């Protein structure tokens, strides 16, 4: 049995959360999976997966306890050869409000 990777999203810095999940997913072989633990329904993340990795991933809710939700994310389709690079905004500070002064 291989031990599956589990990512505790709430323990990661905000700016790294989605990237960590995408990186873990991108390293999966076909039919492999990993788990994420979140403290709220990850709607934004699921939307990004549909946008950037549409059709490649299957999400399954495993359990909910103590205010946390476990999801299993599996690769059900090979990545295309020319998969576009992720266009997730990375900001260094992760504060969430950015004003650009010109």
Secondary structure, 3 states (H helix, E strand, C coil): CCCCCEEEHHHCCHHHHHHHHHHHHHCCCCCCEEEEEECCCCHHHHHHHHHHCCCCEEEEEEEEECCEEEEEEEECCCCCCCCCCCCCCCCCCCCCCCCCCC
